[in-house]
């Protein structure tokens, strides 16, 4: 459907605008007339008319002028429904608008004309979905109930926008000028206008991004220089001694030192004797004096575990191979009183607890028992201590196993008192380094 000039003249008469007030006592009547003629030109489609309204609202800057243009467009929608016989669906399709928006505009206008039929009007313009029968409602369907009063006049006494002096706003002359320039041409390129508008928005966005980046750059630069100045300030306040390495002999090279290989650990029989004395006084106060091993002066150092007697009889009655070879082949008469042997093993380790965990299973394997209340692997100052009673038949095997756990020194001496038949006393001290 094409709109012609007679339609717009009819719309102007039905609208009944107060031109005298709008044109400020007629002083801007020509300006308003020029606006109307250039805006509502002859032979245009409803879609183009809607684009003209959108274009005019983009040019206008003041809020009241934009509100007046919205009001004018809604009045033309009501005019199309009342005088041109279009349904809600047709008007929404021609102007490319939603049906709910068109029905709301028509309902508000008709309620002002027929306030007594408000419920009836609300019911007929209620659109819940796209299949609602009210979409095809026309004014001729309502006229038998409402009457034809809506055809007489499109404005009301309390309608301020019908009397508003829009020609006095500062952006009105620019609006008329732009409308004359663009709309009096053969065809207004609204698509090009939309592209220009989108380009302007993009350009403004990039401008804002660039400004934001500049601000961030300035902030980062300021922080960096501030930190540098503060760092220089601290350097000046603090004086550090810097050694001079130019006099050092560069030919020297670093050699890693193996503490376990290089360090000579002095393990002597006197250390264990002192240890036993301390234990007798502080740790084992409830032991009987006769059951404690007292070290004697007749102490020898075994070069190898092979020198330990292999059997029960040898361990109790015979002298060790070391005694036979080193002291001579004659038996000492002092052995008549006691020929039981006691052995002390001195070891050193950086991890004494690891050796203890390996000795404890050997005690169970060879049937070894602790002496009195001395718990095997007891923690004492300087390391760990074992006071054991080892079956003579397992003595050599046990000491062989223990000596493989680390570097060990074995002492052999006579035992006096507190011994059991078929067993030998073995003391082990694992020194912590």
C-alpha positions in Angstrom: 0.0 0.0 0.0 1.3 3.4 -1.0 0.7 6.5 1.0 -0.2 9.7 -0.9 -0.4 13.3 0.0 -4.2 13.2 0.6 -3.6 10.6 3.3 -1.2 13.0 5.1 -3.6 15.9 4.7 -6.4 13.8 6.2 -4.0 12.7 9.0 -3.1 16.4 9.7 -6.8 17.4 9.9 -7.7 14.4 12.1 -4.8 15.1 14.4 -6.0 18.7 14.9 -2.6 20.2 15.9 -2.4 23.6 17.5 -0.3 25.1 14.8 -0.4 28.6 16.4 1.2 27.3 19.5 3.6 25.0 17.7 4.8 27.8 15.4 5.0 30.3 18.4 2.2 32.5 17.5 2.7 31.8 13.8 6.3 33.2 13.6 7.7 29.8 12.6 4.7 28.6 10.6 6.7 28.4 7.4 9.4 26.3 9.1 6.8 23.9 10.4 5.0 23.8 7.0 8.4 23.0 5.3 9.0 20.2 7.8 5.6 18.7 7.2 5.8 18.8 3.4 9.3 17.4 3.2 8.6 14.7 5.8 5.2 13.4 4.6 6.0 13.5 0.9 3.7 12.1 -1.8 3.7 8.4 -2.8 5.8 6.6 -0.2 5.6 3.2 1.4 4.7 2.8 5.1 8.1 1.1 5.6 9.9 4.2 4.3 7.8 6.5 6.4 8.9 4.5 9.5 12.5 4.9 8.4 12.0 8.6 8.1 10.8 8.8 11.7 13.9 6.8 12.8 16.1 9.1 10.8 14.6 12.2 12.2 15.0 10.9 15.8 18.7 10.3 15.1 19.2 13.9 13.9 17.3 15.4 16.9 19.3 16.1 20.0 16.8 17.4 22.6 14.7 14.9 24.5 11.4 16.8 24.2 11.8 16.9 20.4 12.4 13.2 20.2 9.4 12.6 22.4 7.3 14.7 20.1 8.4 12.6 17.0 7.6 9.4 18.9 4.1 10.8 19.7 3.6 11.8 16.1 4.4 8.3 14.9 2.1 6.6 17.4 -0.7 9.0 16.3 -0.2 7.9 12.7 -0.4 4.2 13.8 -3.8 5.0 15.4 -4.8 6.9 12.2 -4.0 3.9 10.1 -6.1 1.6 12.3 -9.1 3.9 12.6 -9.3 5.6 9.2 -7.5 3.2 6.8 -9.1 0.0 8.0 -5.9 -1.9 8.8 -5.6 -4.6 11.4 -3.0 -4.9 14.1 -1.2 -7.6 12.0 -1.1 -5.5 8.8 0.2 -2.4 10.6 3.0 -4.3 12.3 4.0 -5.9 9.0 4.0 -2.6 7.1 6.1 -0.8 9.6 8.2 -3.9 10.6 7.3 -3.7 14.2 6.1 -6.2 16.8 2.4 -6.8 17.2 2.5 -6.3 20.9 3.9 -2.8 20.5 1.2 -1.9 17.9 -1.6 -3.3 20.1 -0.4 -1.3 23.1 -0.3 1.9 21.2 -3.9 1.4 19.9 -5.2 0.3 23.3 -3.8 3.5 25.0 -5.2 5.7 22.3 -8.7 4.1 22.4 -8.9 4.1 26.2 -8.5 7.9 26.2 -11.3 8.2 23.6 -13.6 5.6 25.3 -12.6 5.5 29.0 -15.9 3.8 29.9 -15.0 0.8 27.8 -11.5 0.2 29.2 -12.1 -3.4 30.1 -13.6 -4.2 26.7 -10.7 -2.5 25.0 -8.1 -4.3 27.1 -9.7 -7.7 26.4 -9.7 -7.1 22.6 -6.1 -5.8 22.4 -4.7 -8.6 24.6 -2.2 -10.6 22.4 -0.7 -13.6 24.1 0.8 -15.4 21.1 1.1 -15.2 17.3 -2.0 -17.3 16.8 -4.2 -14.9 18.8 -7.4 -13.8 16.9 -6.9 -10.2 18.1 -4.1 -9.9 15.6 -6.6 -9.5 12.8 -8.9 -7.1 14.8 -10.0 -3.9 12.9 -11.7 -0.8 14.0 -14.9 -1.7 12.1 -15.1 -4.7 14.4 -15.1 -2.5 17.5 -17.2 0.4 16.1 -20.6 -1.2 16.8 -19.8 -1.3 20.5 -17.6 1.8 20.9 -19.1 4.1 18.3 -17.4 6.4 15.6 -16.2 9.1 18.0 -12.5 8.0 17.5 -12.8 9.1 13.8 -13.5 12.7 14.7 -10.4 13.8 16.5 -7.0 12.3 17.3 -5.9 14.6 20.1 -7.3 15.5 23.5 -7.4 18.6 25.7 -4.8 17.2 28.1 -2.5 16.2 25.3 0.5 18.5 25.9 2.4 17.4 22.9 -0.3 18.6 20.5 0.5 22.2 21.7 4.2 22.0 22.4 6.3 24.7 20.8 8.8 22.3 19.0 10.0 25.0 16.6 11.7 26.9 19.5 14.2 24.1 20.3 17.7 24.9 19.0 18.0 21.6 17.1 14.8 22.2 15.2 16.4 24.3 12.4 19.0 21.6 11.9 16.3 18.9 11.8 14.4 20.8 9.1 17.6 21.5 7.1 18.6 17.8 7.1 15.2 16.6 6.2 14.9 19.0 3.3 18.4 18.1 2.0 17.9 14.3 2.2 14.2 13.7 1.8 13.5 16.0 -1.2 15.9 14.0 -3.3 14.6 11.2 -5.5 15.3 8.5 -2.9 16.8 8.6 0.6 19.6 6.0 1.0 18.6 4.8 4.5 20.9 1.8 4.2 23.8 4.0 3.6 22.8 6.1 6.6 22.8 3.0 8.8 26.2 2.0 7.5 27.5 5.5 8.3 26.0 5.4 11.7 27.5 1.9 12.4 30.9 3.2 11.1 30.7 6.2 13.5 30.0 3.9 16.4 33.0 1.7 15.5 35.2 4.7 15.1 34.2 6.0 18.5 34.8 2.6 20.0 38.4 2.5 18.6 39.0 6.0 19.8 38.0 5.1 23.3 40.2 2.0 23.2 43.2 4.0 22.0 42.6 6.6 24.7 42.4 3.8 27.3 45.6 2.3 26.1 47.3 5.7 26.3 46.2 6.2 29.8 47.4 2.7 30.8 50.7 3.3 29.2 51.2 6.6 31.1 50.3 4.8 34.4 52.8 2.0 33.7 55.5 4.4 32.7 54.9 6.5 35.8 55.0 3.4 38.1 58.2 2.1 36.4 60.0 5.3 36.8 58.8 5.8 40.4 60.0 2.4 41.3 63.4 3.1 39.7 63.8 6.4 41.6 62.9 4.7 44.8 65.4 1.9 44.1 68.1 4.4 43.5 67.2 6.1 46.7 67.5 2.9 48.7 70.8 2.1 47.0 72.2 5.5 48.1 70.9 5.0 51.7 72.4 1.5 52.1 76.1 0.8 51.9 77.2 -2.8 51.2 80.7 -4.3 51.4 81.7 -5.8 48.1 84.7 -8.1 48.3 87.3 -7.8 45.6 88.0 -11.1 43.9 90.7 -10.0 41.5 93.5 -11.0 43.9 92.3 -14.6 44.1 94.3 -17.3 42.5 92.1 -18.4 39.5 94.2 -21.6 39.0 92.6 -23.1 42.1 89.8 -25.5 41.4 87.1 -26.7 43.7 87.2 -30.3 44.7 84.2 -32.0 46.4 85.1 -33.5 49.7 83.7 -36.9 50.7 83.1 -36.6 54.4 82.7 -40.3 55.0 85.8 -41.2 52.9 88.1 -38.4 54.2 87.1 -38.0 57.8 89.0 -40.2 60.1 86.8 -41.3 63.0 88.8 -42.1 66.0 87.0 -45.1 67.7 88.8 -46.5 70.7 88.1 -48.9 73.4 88.2 -46.2 76.0 85.1 -44.5 74.5 83.0 -47.6 75.0 84.4 -48.1 78.5 83.4 -44.5 79.4 80.0 -45.1 77.8 79.4 -48.2 79.9 80.4 -46.4 83.1 77.9 -43.6 82.3 75.1 -46.1 81.6 75.8 -48.0 84.8 75.4 -44.8 86.8 72.5 -43.0 84.9 70.6 -45.5 82.8 70.8 -48.9 84.4 70.7 -48.0 88.1 68.4 -50.9 88.8 70.9 -53.5 87.4 72.8 -55.7 89.8 76.4 -55.0 90.0 77.4 -58.6 89.2 75.4 -58.7 86.0 77.1 -55.7 84.5 80.0 -56.2 82.1 83.2 -54.6 83.4 85.8 -54.0 80.8 89.2 -55.4 81.6 92.6 -54.5 80.6 93.1 -57.7 78.6 91.4 -56.3 75.4 92.5 -57.1 71.9 91.3 -55.7 68.5 90.2 -58.3 66.0 91.4 -57.7 62.5 88.6 -59.8 61.0 85.4 -61.5 61.9 87.1 -64.7 61.0 89.0 -64.5 64.3 85.7 -65.0 66.2 85.3 -68.7 67.3 82.8 -70.6 65.2 81.2 -73.0 67.7 79.9 -73.1 71.2 82.9 -75.0 72.6 85.5 -72.8 70.9 83.8 -69.6 72.1 83.8 -70.8 75.8 87.1 -72.8 76.2 89.4 -71.9 73.3 91.4 -68.9 72.6 90.7 -67.0 69.4 93.0 -67.4 66.4 94.2 -63.9 67.1 95.3 -64.9 70.6 97.1 -68.0 69.3 98.9 -66.1 66.6 99.6 -62.8 68.2 100.1 -63.8 71.9 101.6 -67.2 71.5 100.5 -70.7 71.6 100.4 -71.1 75.4 97.2 -70.7 77.4 97.2 -68.1 80.1 96.5 -69.5 83.6 94.1 -66.7 84.3 91.6 -68.3 81.9 90.9 -70.9 84.5 88.6 -68.5 86.3 86.7 -67.4 83.3 87.2 -68.2 79.7 83.9 -66.7 78.4 84.5 -64.0 75.6 82.7 -60.7 75.3 82.8 -58.6 72.1 82.3 -55.0 71.4 81.6 -53.5 68.0 82.1 -49.8 67.4 80.6 -48.3 64.2 80.1 -44.8 62.9 77.3 -43.7 60.5 75.5 -40.5 59.4 72.3 -42.4 59.8 72.4 -44.6 62.9 68.7 -45.2 62.8 69.1 -47.0 59.4 71.7 -49.4 60.9 69.4 -50.0 63.9 66.5 -51.0 61.6 68.8 -53.6 59.9 70.2 -55.0 63.2 66.8 -55.6 64.8 65.7 -58.3 62.2 69.1 -60.1 62.7 68.3 -60.4 66.5 65.1 -62.2 65.7 66.8 -64.4 63.1 69.6 -65.5 65.4 67.6 -65.7 68.7 69.4 -62.8 70.3 68.0 -61.4 73.5 68.6 -58.1 75.2 70.4 -57.8 78.6 68.3 -56.6 81.5 66.3 -53.5 80.6 68.6 -52.2 77.9 66.4 -51.8 74.9 68.2 -52.7 71.7 69.2 -49.6 69.7 68.6 -47.3 72.7 69.2 -43.6 71.9 72.0 -42.2 74.0 74.1 -39.0 73.7 76.3 -39.5 70.6 74.5 -42.4 69.0 72.8 -45.8 69.6 73.7 -48.6 72.0 73.0 -52.3 72.0 73.7 -54.7 75.0 72.9 -58.2 73.7 73.3 -61.8 74.7 74.1 -63.8 71.5 74.0 -67.6 71.3 77.6 -68.8 70.8 76.7 -71.0 67.9 75.3 -67.9 66.0 78.0 -65.5 67.3 80.2 -65.5 64.2 77.3 -65.3 61.7 75.7 -62.4 63.6 78.9 -60.4 63.9 79.7 -61.0 60.2 76.3 -59.6 59.2 76.7 -56.6 61.5 80.2 -55.8 60.3 78.9 -55.5 56.7 76.5 -52.7 57.7 79.3 -50.2 57.9 82.9 -49.7 58.9 83.3 -51.5 62.2 86.0 -52.0 64.8 85.7 -55.3 66.9 87.2 -55.7 70.4 87.5 -59.0 72.2 87.9 -59.4 76.0 87.1 -61.7 78.8 83.7 -61.5 80.4 83.3 -61.5 84.2 80.0 -62.4 85.8 76.4 -62.3 84.7 77.0 -64.7 81.7 74.8 -67.5 80.6 75.9 -70.9 79.4 76.2 -71.1 75.6 75.9 -67.4 75.1 78.3 -64.5 74.7 77.9 -60.8 75.5 78.0 -58.4 72.5 78.0 -54.6 72.9 77.3 -52.5 69.8 77.7 -48.7 69.7 76.7 -46.9 66.5 78.3 -43.5 66.8 76.5 -40.6 65.1 78.6 -38.4 62.8 
